[in-house]
Amino acid sequence: MPKVKPVSHEDHLTLVEHLDELRSRIIVSVAVYGVAFALCFWQNDRVLDLLNRPLPDGQTPITFGVTEPFMTTLTVSAYAALVLAMPVLLYQMYAFVLPAFSPSERKVALPLLLMVPVLFVGGIAFCYFAVLDPAVKFLLNFNDSQFNIQVRARDYYSFVALLVLSMGLLFQIPLGILAAVRVGIATPKQLREWRRYAIVIIAIVAAMLPTVDPVSMLIEMVPLLILYELSIVLASVFGGGRQQAPAEPSPEGSS
């Protein structure tokens, strides 16, 4: 059983001890993911019902071949387990990285790092309840009189997984921007001046997501714009970019 103990900033560990701690945390993460995967595979009917809910009434995804139902269920369970285990996986990563921060830096870093799983879950929830349903309806009803539209299970679940994970990652925008401010790449004033460019970039990012319809694109843009404005607020409160060291005076007699 791996032994994982908190490491303080004052502890001095050898390379072997760092690698041993990393190995222990990886083992814990793999074990947690394994339990989550077993749970999701055991309850795969509930997971599939949840994912099939946005489909039109009476329509279920179709499969081709003998092994596709099993392989598709296995893949969906793996994606669901990743979402379920994400808070623990992120905690293990934080616990390994945080000792590198000084106590004063940790007071600022810890609340921000704890926001990562919250924003990730928020992005997934927003995608499922606000984006997925109108996206599926629009795409399946588009030019439907010209096609015999059937939903293949593998393609549909890949589409949902990619969309959900993409929104979860895009909801990390405030932390990415705040990190850029902390290291001195940008300032809150510059973020306000770049607002019009940010709107264009957010529109491009929303257009690159799996939902290519304009309705879903506009729905996806709204929270991203709100998150950008939130980034400016957080940068103003917690920013304080890295201070540059004062220039050393030139030696006497130098030209």
C-alpha positions as CSV (number, residue, x, y, z in Angstrom):
1,M,0.0,0.0,0.0
2,P,1.6,3.3,-1.0
3,K,2.4,5.7,1.8
4,V,1.5,9.3,1.0
5,K,2.1,12.0,3.6
6,P,1.9,15.8,3.3
7,V,5.2,17.5,2.5
8,S,5.9,21.0,3.8
9,H,7.8,23.8,2.2
10,E,10.7,23.4,4.7
11,D,11.2,19.7,4.0
12,H,14.3,18.8,2.0
13,L,13.7,15.7,0.0
14,T,16.2,13.8,-2.2
15,L,15.4,13.0,-5.8
16,V,14.6,9.4,-4.9
17,E,12.2,10.6,-2.2
18,H,10.5,13.0,-4.7
19,L,10.1,10.1,-7.2
20,D,8.8,7.8,-4.4
21,E,6.2,10.4,-3.5
22,L,5.2,10.8,-7.2
23,R,5.0,7.1,-7.6
24,S,2.7,6.8,-4.5
25,R,0.4,9.5,-5.7
26,I,0.2,8.0,-9.2
27,I,-0.7,4.6,-7.6
28,V,-3.5,6.4,-5.5
29,S,-4.8,8.1,-8.7
30,V,-4.8,4.9,-10.7
31,A,-6.6,3.1,-7.8
32,V,-9.3,5.8,-7.5
33,Y,-9.8,5.8,-11.3
34,G,-10.1,2.1,-11.3
35,V,-12.8,2.2,-8.6
36,A,-14.6,5.0,-10.5
37,F,-14.4,2.9,-13.7
38,A,-15.8,-0.2,-12.0
39,L,-18.7,1.9,-10.6
40,C,-19.5,3.5,-14.0
41,F,-19.2,0.1,-15.8
42,W,-21.5,-1.5,-13.2
43,Q,-24.0,1.4,-13.7
44,N,-23.4,1.8,-17.4
45,D,-27.2,1.6,-18.1
46,R,-27.7,4.7,-16.0
47,V,-24.8,6.5,-17.6
48,L,-26.0,5.7,-21.1
49,D,-29.6,6.7,-20.2
50,L,-28.2,10.1,-19.0
51,L,-26.3,10.6,-22.3
52,N,-29.2,9.5,-24.5
53,R,-31.6,12.0,-22.8
54,P,-30.9,14.8,-25.3
55,L,-31.8,12.5,-28.3
56,P,-35.4,12.8,-29.7
57,D,-38.0,10.7,-28.1
58,G,-37.9,7.1,-29.0
59,Q,-34.5,7.3,-30.7
60,T,-31.6,5.2,-29.4
61,P,-28.1,5.0,-30.9
62,I,-27.4,2.1,-33.3
63,T,-24.4,-0.1,-33.4
64,F,-22.7,-2.2,-36.2
65,G,-20.8,-5.4,-35.6
66,V,-20.7,-7.9,-32.8
67,T,-18.2,-6.1,-30.5
68,E,-19.3,-2.5,-30.9
69,P,-21.9,-2.5,-28.1
70,F,-19.3,-3.8,-25.6
71,M,-16.5,-1.6,-26.8
72,T,-18.8,1.5,-26.8
73,T,-20.0,0.8,-23.3
74,L,-16.4,0.3,-22.2
75,T,-15.4,3.7,-23.7
76,V,-18.3,5.6,-22.3
77,S,-17.5,4.1,-18.8
78,A,-13.9,5.2,-19.2
79,Y,-15.0,8.8,-20.0
80,A,-17.5,8.9,-17.1
81,A,-14.9,7.5,-14.7
82,L,-12.5,10.3,-15.7
83,V,-15.1,12.9,-14.9
84,L,-16.0,11.2,-11.6
85,A,-12.4,10.8,-10.5
86,M,-11.2,14.2,-11.6
87,P,-11.4,16.0,-8.2
88,V,-9.2,13.3,-6.6
89,L,-6.8,13.3,-9.5
90,L,-6.4,17.1,-9.3
91,Y,-6.0,16.9,-5.5
92,Q,-3.1,14.5,-5.9
93,M,-1.5,16.8,-8.4
94,Y,-1.9,19.8,-6.1
95,A,-0.5,17.9,-3.1
96,F,2.6,17.1,-5.1
97,V,3.1,20.7,-6.4
98,L,2.1,22.8,-3.4
99,P,5.2,22.2,-1.3
100,A,7.2,24.2,-3.9
101,F,5.3,27.3,-2.9
102,S,6.3,29.4,0.1
103,P,3.7,29.8,2.9
104,S,2.8,33.3,1.6
105,E,2.5,32.1,-2.0
106,R,0.4,29.1,-0.9
107,K,-2.2,31.4,0.6
108,V,-2.8,32.8,-2.9
109,A,-2.2,29.6,-4.9
110,L,-4.3,27.2,-2.8
111,P,-7.7,28.9,-3.3
112,L,-7.0,29.3,-7.0
113,L,-6.0,25.7,-7.5
114,L,-9.1,24.6,-5.6
115,M,-11.1,26.5,-8.2
116,V,-9.9,24.2,-11.0
117,P,-12.2,21.2,-10.2
118,V,-15.1,23.6,-9.4
119,L,-14.7,25.3,-12.8
120,F,-14.3,22.0,-14.5
121,V,-17.5,20.6,-13.0
122,G,-19.2,23.9,-13.7
123,G,-18.2,23.6,-17.4
124,I,-19.5,20.1,-17.6
125,A,-22.8,21.0,-16.0
126,F,-23.3,24.0,-18.2
127,C,-22.5,21.9,-21.3
128,Y,-24.9,19.1,-20.4
129,F,-27.9,21.3,-19.3
130,A,-27.5,24.3,-21.6
131,V,-25.5,23.3,-24.7
132,L,-26.0,19.7,-25.5
133,D,-29.7,19.5,-25.8
134,P,-30.1,22.4,-28.3
135,A,-27.0,21.3,-30.2
136,V,-28.3,17.8,-30.7
137,K,-31.8,19.0,-31.7
138,F,-30.4,21.5,-34.2
139,L,-27.9,19.0,-35.8
140,L,-30.4,16.2,-36.1
141,N,-33.2,18.4,-37.5
142,F,-30.9,20.1,-40.0
143,N,-32.1,19.3,-43.5
144,D,-33.7,16.2,-42.1
145,S,-36.0,15.8,-45.1
146,Q,-33.0,15.0,-47.3
147,F,-31.5,12.3,-45.1
148,N,-32.5,9.2,-43.3
149,I,-30.9,10.3,-40.0
150,Q,-29.7,7.5,-37.7
151,V,-27.4,8.1,-34.7
152,R,-24.4,5.7,-34.4
153,A,-23.5,5.0,-30.8
154,R,-19.7,5.4,-31.2
155,D,-19.9,8.7,-33.1
156,Y,-22.6,10.2,-30.8
157,Y,-20.8,9.3,-27.5
158,S,-17.5,10.6,-28.9
159,F,-19.2,13.8,-29.8
160,V,-20.7,14.2,-26.4
161,A,-17.5,13.4,-24.6
162,L,-15.4,15.8,-26.7
163,L,-17.9,18.6,-26.2
164,V,-18.3,18.1,-22.4
165,L,-14.5,17.8,-21.8
166,S,-13.8,20.8,-24.0
167,M,-16.3,23.0,-22.1
168,G,-14.8,21.8,-18.8
169,L,-11.3,22.8,-20.0
170,L,-12.5,26.1,-21.4
171,F,-13.9,27.0,-18.0
172,Q,-10.3,27.2,-16.8
173,I,-10.0,30.6,-18.7
174,P,-9.9,32.7,-15.4
175,L,-7.1,30.7,-14.0
176,G,-5.0,30.8,-17.2
177,I,-5.4,34.5,-17.5
178,L,-4.7,35.0,-13.8
179,A,-1.5,33.0,-14.1
180,A,-0.5,35.2,-17.0
181,V,-1.0,38.3,-14.8
182,R,0.9,36.7,-11.9
183,V,4.0,36.1,-14.1
184,G,3.8,39.6,-15.6
185,I,2.7,38.7,-19.1
186,A,-0.4,40.9,-18.9
187,T,-2.0,43.5,-16.6
188,P,-5.7,44.0,-15.7
189,K,-5.6,47.3,-17.7
190,Q,-4.3,45.4,-20.7
191,L,-7.1,42.8,-20.3
192,R,-9.7,45.6,-20.4
193,E,-8.1,47.1,-23.5
194,W,-8.0,43.6,-25.2
195,R,-11.7,43.0,-24.6
196,R,-12.7,43.4,-28.3
197,Y,-9.9,41.0,-29.4
198,A,-11.0,38.5,-26.6
199,I,-14.6,38.5,-28.0
200,V,-13.2,37.6,-31.5
201,I,-11.0,34.8,-30.1
202,I,-13.8,33.4,-28.0
203,A,-16.1,33.4,-31.0
204,I,-13.4,31.5,-33.0
205,V,-12.9,29.0,-30.1
206,A,-16.7,28.4,-29.8
207,A,-16.9,27.8,-33.6
208,M,-14.1,25.2,-33.3
209,L,-16.0,23.1,-30.7
210,P,-17.9,20.0,-32.0
211,T,-21.2,21.9,-32.1
212,V,-20.9,23.7,-35.4
213,D,-24.4,25.2,-35.4
214,P,-24.8,29.0,-34.7
215,V,-27.3,28.5,-31.9
216,S,-24.9,26.4,-29.7
217,M,-22.0,28.7,-30.6
218,L,-23.8,31.7,-29.2
219,I,-24.8,29.7,-26.1
220,E,-21.2,28.7,-25.6
221,M,-19.9,32.2,-26.0
222,V,-22.0,33.7,-23.2
223,P,-20.3,31.9,-20.3
224,L,-16.9,32.3,-21.9
225,L,-17.4,36.1,-22.1
226,I,-18.6,36.1,-18.5
227,L,-15.5,34.1,-17.5
228,Y,-13.3,36.6,-19.3
229,E,-14.8,39.4,-17.3
230,L,-14.4,37.4,-14.1
231,S,-10.7,37.0,-15.1
232,I,-10.3,40.7,-15.1
233,V,-11.9,41.0,-11.6
234,L,-9.7,38.2,-10.2
235,A,-6.6,39.7,-11.9
236,S,-7.4,43.1,-10.2
237,V,-7.8,41.4,-6.8
238,F,-5.2,38.7,-6.8
239,G,-2.9,39.8,-9.7
240,G,0.1,41.8,-8.6
241,G,2.4,40.6,-11.4
242,R,5.9,39.5,-10.7
243,Q,8.0,42.4,-9.5
244,Q,11.1,43.1,-11.6
245,A,14.3,43.3,-9.7
246,P,15.9,46.8,-9.7
247,A,18.7,47.4,-12.1
248,E,22.1,47.2,-10.6
249,P,24.1,50.4,-10.8
250,S,26.9,50.4,-13.4
251,P,30.4,50.1,-12.0
252,E,32.3,53.3,-11.6
253,G,34.4,54.3,-14.4
254,S,32.4,52.4,-17.0
255,S,31.5,54.2,-20.2
